[in-house]
Amino acid sequence: MKNVGEARETPTGAPQEELATGERSTRNRVVRSILDHGPSTVAELAGRLGLTQAAVRRHLDALVTDDIVQPREQRVYGARTRGRPAKVFALTDCGRDAFDQSYDKLAADALRWIAEREGGEEAVAAFARARIAAQAAAYRAAVEAAAPEERTEALAKALSADGYAATARSAPVGEQLCQHHCPVAHVAEQFPQLCEAETEIFSQLLGTHVQRLATIAHGDGVCTTFIPKISKTDHGHNASASTAGRNPA
């Protein structure tokens, strides 16, 4: 006997083709929710989508079978609580490919050509800095228009407008900027200079050193950047992007 949530999704007597379309639509919503919010538990997905947890599990089982999502242990920053970490579901490379329109192979080939012909890794780094600097004009305008305590949130909204599905959240002694999608993740796997240049520009925009904790290109579910609270001693010093302790891209 089907539960109420599942019955709403697949009404009795509906044509088979209509049922299949409804199933695909709901699974697309599950995938989109994971893209927008990052690796998610069954309970979180059920709450966001208005479905029962049983219905969400059924769709996740199908998505895991199709290699669209994968289960993993929830990453915990800071002190661990008692008990086993909750299982979260994250997009696979195959799942991200459905959203990526960045012509990854062409971009990687172009960067490889630059490295081989124009000066190696330094040339790629120069390109990465120039690329993100061109993008950063809109980010800078958004950040500078915001109050100091709202600048990380303003940067997250500006990044989201560029397809990064970014959010800002409080963290001990600072904030975390989370990018749940990266349009150039596959290229950044081969050329970490793209991630490094992005980290540097975040530091410049926010006026403080920042620390990259995780990247999608490195296999993490979310690109996570820690932004510490600006103390009085930070004023008057040049901001620099910290890479200490971060996961390499």
C-alpha positions as CSV (number, residue, x, y, z in Angstrom):
1,M,0.0,0.0,0.0
2,K,1.5,3.4,-1.0
3,N,1.7,6.2,1.5
4,V,0.0,9.5,1.1
5,G,3.0,11.3,-0.3
6,E,3.6,8.8,-3.0
7,A,-0.1,8.6,-3.8
8,R,-0.1,12.4,-4.6
9,E,2.7,11.9,-7.0
10,T,1.2,8.9,-8.8
11,P,-2.6,9.2,-8.8
12,T,-4.4,5.9,-9.3
13,G,-5.7,5.3,-12.8
14,A,-3.4,7.9,-14.6
15,P,-2.0,6.8,-17.9
16,Q,1.4,5.2,-17.7
17,E,3.0,7.9,-19.8
18,E,1.7,10.6,-17.5
19,L,3.0,8.7,-14.5
20,A,6.4,8.4,-16.0
21,T,6.5,12.2,-16.8
22,G,5.5,13.0,-13.2
23,E,8.2,10.7,-11.9
24,R,10.8,12.4,-14.1
25,S,9.6,15.9,-13.0
26,T,9.9,15.0,-9.3
27,R,13.4,13.5,-9.8
28,N,14.4,16.6,-11.6
29,R,13.2,18.6,-8.6
30,V,15.3,16.4,-6.3
31,V,18.4,16.9,-8.4
32,R,17.9,20.7,-8.7
33,S,17.4,20.9,-4.9
34,I,20.8,19.2,-4.3
35,L,22.4,21.5,-6.9
36,D,21.0,24.6,-5.2
37,H,21.6,23.6,-1.6
38,G,24.5,21.1,-1.8
39,P,24.7,17.6,-0.4
40,S,21.5,17.0,1.4
41,T,19.9,14.4,3.8
42,V,16.6,12.7,3.0
43,A,14.9,14.8,5.7
44,E,16.2,18.0,4.2
45,L,15.0,17.1,0.7
46,A,11.6,16.0,2.0
47,G,11.2,19.3,3.9
48,R,12.2,21.5,0.9
49,L,10.2,19.6,-1.7
50,G,7.0,18.9,0.4
51,L,7.4,15.1,0.0
52,T,7.5,12.2,2.4
53,Q,10.9,10.8,3.3
54,A,9.8,7.5,1.8
55,A,9.0,9.2,-1.5
56,V,12.4,11.0,-1.5
57,R,14.2,7.7,-0.8
58,R,12.5,6.0,-3.7
59,H,13.6,8.8,-6.1
60,L,17.1,8.8,-4.6
61,D,17.4,5.1,-5.1
62,A,16.6,5.6,-8.8
63,L,19.0,8.5,-9.1
64,V,21.8,6.5,-7.5
65,T,21.1,3.6,-9.9
66,D,21.4,6.1,-12.8
67,D,24.7,7.5,-11.4
68,I,23.1,11.0,-11.0
69,V,23.6,11.2,-7.2
70,Q,25.7,9.3,-4.7
71,P,25.4,8.8,-0.9
72,R,28.3,9.9,1.3
73,E,29.0,10.6,4.9
74,Q,28.2,14.2,5.9
75,R,31.3,16.3,6.3
76,V,31.4,17.9,9.7
77,Y,33.5,21.1,10.4
78,G,34.5,21.7,14.0
79,A,33.7,19.4,16.9
80,R,31.8,16.3,16.1
81,T,28.6,15.5,17.9
82,R,27.8,12.0,19.3
83,G,26.3,9.4,17.0
84,R,27.0,8.5,13.4
85,P,27.1,11.4,10.9
86,A,24.0,11.6,8.8
87,K,24.1,10.3,5.2
88,V,23.9,13.0,2.6
89,F,23.3,12.7,-1.2
90,A,25.5,14.6,-3.5
91,L,25.6,15.0,-7.3
92,T,28.0,12.9,-9.3
93,D,30.0,14.2,-12.2
94,C,27.4,12.7,-14.4
95,G,24.7,14.6,-12.5
96,R,26.6,17.9,-12.8
97,D,27.0,17.4,-16.5
98,A,23.3,17.9,-17.0
99,F,23.8,21.5,-15.8
100,D,27.3,22.3,-17.2
101,Q,27.3,24.1,-20.5
102,S,31.0,25.2,-20.4
103,Y,32.5,23.3,-23.2
104,D,34.9,21.7,-20.8
105,K,37.1,19.9,-23.3
106,L,37.6,23.0,-25.4
107,A,38.5,25.1,-22.4
108,A,41.0,22.5,-21.0
109,D,42.6,22.2,-24.5
110,A,43.0,26.0,-24.7
111,L,44.6,26.2,-21.2
112,R,46.9,23.3,-22.0
113,W,48.0,25.1,-25.2
114,I,48.6,28.3,-23.2
115,A,50.7,26.3,-20.7
116,E,52.8,24.6,-23.4
117,R,53.3,27.6,-25.7
118,E,53.1,30.7,-23.5
119,G,55.0,30.1,-20.3
120,G,53.8,27.0,-18.3
121,E,51.8,27.2,-15.1
122,E,52.5,30.9,-14.6
123,A,50.8,31.7,-17.9
124,V,47.7,29.7,-16.8
125,A,47.7,31.5,-13.5
126,A,47.8,34.9,-15.3
127,F,44.9,33.8,-17.5
128,A,42.9,32.6,-14.4
129,R,43.5,36.0,-12.6
130,A,42.5,38.0,-15.7
131,R,39.4,35.9,-16.2
132,I,38.1,36.2,-12.6
133,A,39.0,39.9,-12.6
134,A,36.8,40.5,-15.6
135,Q,33.9,38.7,-13.8
136,A,34.5,40.5,-10.6
137,A,33.3,43.9,-11.6
138,A,29.7,43.0,-10.8
139,Y,30.8,41.2,-7.6
140,R,32.7,44.3,-6.5
141,A,29.7,46.6,-7.1
142,A,27.4,44.3,-5.0
143,V,29.9,43.9,-2.2
144,E,30.7,47.7,-2.0
145,A,27.0,48.5,-1.9
146,A,26.4,46.3,1.1
147,A,26.9,47.0,4.8
148,P,30.1,45.4,6.1
149,E,28.2,42.7,8.0
150,E,26.2,41.8,4.8
151,R,29.1,41.6,2.3
152,T,29.5,37.9,2.3
153,E,25.8,37.5,1.6
154,A,26.0,40.1,-1.2
155,L,28.9,38.2,-2.8
156,A,26.9,35.0,-2.6
157,K,24.0,36.6,-4.4
158,A,26.2,38.0,-7.1
159,L,27.9,34.6,-7.6
160,S,24.4,32.9,-7.8
161,A,23.5,35.3,-10.6
162,D,26.5,33.8,-12.5
163,G,25.4,30.2,-11.9
164,Y,27.3,29.3,-8.8
165,A,24.3,28.6,-6.6
166,A,26.1,30.3,-3.7
167,T,25.0,30.8,-0.1
168,A,26.5,32.4,3.0
169,R,26.1,31.1,6.5
170,S,27.5,31.8,10.0
171,A,30.4,29.8,11.3
172,P,32.4,29.9,14.5
173,V,34.5,33.2,14.4
174,G,33.4,34.0,10.9
175,E,31.3,33.0,8.0
176,Q,31.3,30.3,5.2
177,L,30.7,31.1,1.6
178,C,29.4,28.0,-0.1
179,Q,29.2,27.5,-3.8
180,H,27.0,24.5,-4.6
181,H,27.7,24.5,-8.3
182,C,30.8,25.2,-10.3
183,P,30.4,25.7,-14.1
184,V,34.1,25.0,-14.7
185,A,34.7,22.2,-12.2
186,H,36.0,19.7,-14.7
187,V,38.5,22.1,-16.1
188,A,39.6,23.2,-12.5
189,E,40.4,19.5,-11.8
190,Q,43.2,19.9,-14.3
191,F,44.0,23.5,-13.7
192,P,43.8,24.4,-9.9
193,Q,44.9,28.0,-10.8
194,L,41.2,28.7,-11.6
195,C,40.3,28.0,-7.9
196,E,43.3,29.8,-6.6
197,A,42.5,33.0,-8.6
198,E,38.9,32.8,-7.4
199,T,40.1,32.6,-3.8
200,E,42.4,35.6,-4.3
201,I,39.6,37.7,-5.7
202,F,37.3,36.8,-2.8
203,S,40.0,38.0,-0.4
204,Q,40.3,41.3,-2.3
205,L,36.6,41.9,-2.5
206,L,35.9,41.2,1.2
207,G,39.0,43.0,2.5
208,T,40.4,40.1,4.5
209,H,42.3,36.9,4.1
210,V,40.1,33.9,3.4
211,Q,40.6,30.2,3.6
212,R,39.4,27.7,1.0
213,L,38.3,24.6,2.9
214,A,36.9,22.5,0.1
215,T,36.3,22.5,-3.7
216,I,34.0,20.7,-6.0
217,A,37.0,20.2,-8.4
218,H,38.8,18.3,-5.6
219,G,35.8,16.0,-5.2
220,D,34.0,17.7,-2.4
221,G,30.3,18.3,-2.6
222,V,30.6,22.1,-2.2
223,C,33.2,24.8,-2.7
224,T,33.5,26.2,0.8
225,T,35.5,29.3,1.7
226,F,35.9,30.5,5.3
227,I,35.8,34.2,5.9
228,P,37.0,35.2,9.4
229,K,35.6,38.1,11.3
230,I,37.6,41.2,10.6
231,S,39.4,42.3,13.8
232,K,40.8,45.7,14.5
233,T,44.3,44.4,13.8
234,D,43.2,43.5,10.2
235,H,42.7,47.2,9.3
236,G,45.6,48.8,7.6
237,H,47.0,45.4,6.4
238,N,46.8,44.2,2.8
239,A,44.4,41.4,2.5
240,S,45.8,38.1,1.1
241,A,44.2,34.8,0.2
242,S,45.2,32.1,2.7
243,T,45.6,28.6,1.4
244,A,46.8,27.1,4.6
245,G,44.8,23.9,5.4
246,R,42.6,24.1,2.3
247,N,41.9,21.1,0.1
248,P,43.9,21.5,-3.1
249,A,41.9,21.9,-6.2
